[in-house]
Amino acid sequence: MNNLLETYVNELENVETVGQFESFIGRLNEMMQQEEFEFEIIQNVRAKAKYYDNKFSNASTIENMIKAKENLIFYLKYILNDKYAKPLKDTQNCLEGYLKNFYLFLEAFKEVKPDKRATLTTENLDAIQIKNEYDLQHLLYAVLKPLYNDIRKEVTEDSGRGSVRSDIKIPSLNSIVEAKCTRKSMSLKKLTEELEADIVHYKADFIYFYIYDKEKLIKDKQNFEAYFSKEFDGKKVIAIILQPVTM
């Protein structure tokens, strides 16, 4: 989100006329709503963008608009520097660490027996299983939602080579979380090809692959994770593999 907002700041700095400013403000408000910026930020942007339209003096109107423009630029740069840019690294580390420990949630949710006074039963929990990527995506989205308010599921975007749909997108981190679940009809070659294609098509600074390898296709888990956990064409890729144990 910070990269997108920086693009708008650069555009605003080149605005010179009242018409350009009004058009820009409309697009800025629309973008912020689509990207689910905090309500307080959207309200502040609207307040900073207001200026007095002097019906008797175009020069005065332009002067008022320029002041509003300068105030808005200052505020948007403040957001970039203090709200998004500085915490980004720590927040990314938090997301990566949480995904790497996602199995702890599954373990606690599925394997710890409910109290006998609970209405949930072991039979209820046993009925919840990860059988495909949609099941995994649903659980990942649910546990990440409290951490990232702007998280979105199944986001379709234009890659420049056609439309692509990401499983989970977190705009504030410019990150994508892609859920992969191996199946009996899938080969290791097919899984690798899917990952490589996703890296090419997705537009994000960070791409996380969460691979639920229930069919144990990946024989060398450590090397597989290491191969895909690096930078590809300016995108930071992190692969996390969970191979459930069946007793």
Secondary structure, DSSP 8 states (H G I E B T S, - for coil): -HHHHHHHHHHHHT--SHHHHHHHHHHHHHHHHHTT--HHHHHHHHHHH-----TT-HHHHHHHHHHHHHHHHHHHHHIIIIIIITTHHHHHHHHHHHHHTHHHHHHHHHHS---TTSS--HHHHHT----SHHHHHHHHHHHHTTT-TT-EEEEEEE-SSSEEEEEEEEGGGTEEEEEEE--TT--HHHHHHHHHHHHHH---SEEEEEEE-TT---S-HHHHHHHHSSEETTEEEEEEEE-----
